[in-house]
Amino acid sequence: MTESLFYFLASLTLLCALMVVISKNPVHSVLFLIITFFTISGHYILLNAQFLAAVNIIVYAGAIMVLFLFVIMFLNMSKESENKVKTSTLSKFAGAIAGGLLFVVLIAALKDAGVAGYNPETYNSQVGMVENLGFVLYTQYLLPFELASVLFLVAMVGAVMLGKKETGEQHF
């Protein structure tokens, strides 16, 4: 059951990721990207990493995709602007070369990689749970966690101070 679900999610992920690139309409590309993020979250659930699945759905499929759709709607892509954009043969050739080089680097990186087997003596089914993540975060990584929270606080205060309009000041 789990293996067939994995193959279904993998094929759906690859199909939707391909449709992101192939689709002519940018809104359809974003919708295919949202489906891709949901299928990747399904993979996380199969790997027993529920926290990563929830964060992936909330952050990527929720917030970032809304931002992408917002920007695409502001671009006002019309049929007249599509006809004006022409890609040269040189840029297509450079893109093909870059893609080929990326493929060669990927193959070179994965040729010596081995697949780890399942060892029932050392397997821990609770490794991806939120409780274990919180325990590690608040014991081993307490200082970096607190420093990141102070950094976020300073960034929020700085954004409020930069966006605050002084009396008598004009923004153009």
Contacts in CASP RR format, 6 or more apart in sequence:
PFRMAT RR
TARGET T0000
AUTHOR 0000-0000-0000
METHOD contacts of the structure
MODEL  1
MTESLFYFLASLTLLCALMVVISKNPVHSVLFLIITFFTISGHYILLNAQ
FLAAVNIIVYAGAIMVLFLFVIMFLNMSKESENKVKTSTLSKFAGAIAGG
LLFVVLIAALKDAGVAGYNPETYNSQVGMVENLGFVLYTQYLLPFELASV
LFLVAMVGAVMLGKKETGEQHF
2 46 0 8 1.000
5 46 0 8 1.000
6 43 0 8 1.000
6 46 0 8 1.000
9 39 0 8 1.000
9 42 0 8 1.000
9 43 0 8 1.000
9 46 0 8 1.000
10 43 0 8 1.000
12 35 0 8 1.000
12 39 0 8 1.000
13 36 0 8 1.000
13 39 0 8 1.000
13 40 0 8 1.000
13 43 0 8 1.000
16 32 0 8 1.000
16 33 0 8 1.000
16 35 0 8 1.000
16 36 0 8 1.000
16 39 0 8 1.000
17 32 0 8 1.000
17 36 0 8 1.000
19 28 0 8 1.000
19 29 0 8 1.000
19 32 0 8 1.000
20 29 0 8 1.000
20 32 0 8 1.000
20 33 0 8 1.000
20 36 0 8 1.000
21 29 0 8 1.000
23 29 0 8 1.000
23 32 0 8 1.000
26 72 0 8 1.000
26 75 0 8 1.000
26 77 0 8 1.000
27 69 0 8 1.000
27 72 0 8 1.000
30 65 0 8 1.000
30 68 0 8 1.000
30 69 0 8 1.000
30 72 0 8 1.000
33 65 0 8 1.000
33 68 0 8 1.000
34 61 0 8 1.000
34 62 0 8 1.000
34 65 0 8 1.000
37 56 0 8 1.000
37 57 0 8 1.000
37 60 0 8 1.000
37 61 0 8 1.000
37 65 0 8 1.000
38 57 0 8 1.000
38 61 0 8 1.000
40 56 0 8 1.000
41 52 0 8 1.000
41 53 0 8 1.000
41 54 0 8 1.000
41 56 0 8 1.000
41 57 0 8 1.000
41 61 0 8 1.000
42 53 0 8 1.000
44 50 0 8 1.000
44 52 0 8 1.000
44 53 0 8 1.000
44 56 0 8 1.000
45 53 0 8 1.000
47 128 0 8 1.000
48 125 0 8 1.000
48 127 0 8 1.000
48 128 0 8 1.000
48 129 0 8 1.000
49 128 0 8 1.000
50 128 0 8 1.000
50 129 0 8 1.000
50 130 0 8 1.000
51 128 0 8 1.000
51 129 0 8 1.000
51 130 0 8 1.000
51 133 0 8 1.000
52 128 0 8 1.000
126 132 0 8 1.000
137 145 0 8 1.000
138 145 0 8 1.000
165 171 0 8 1.000
END
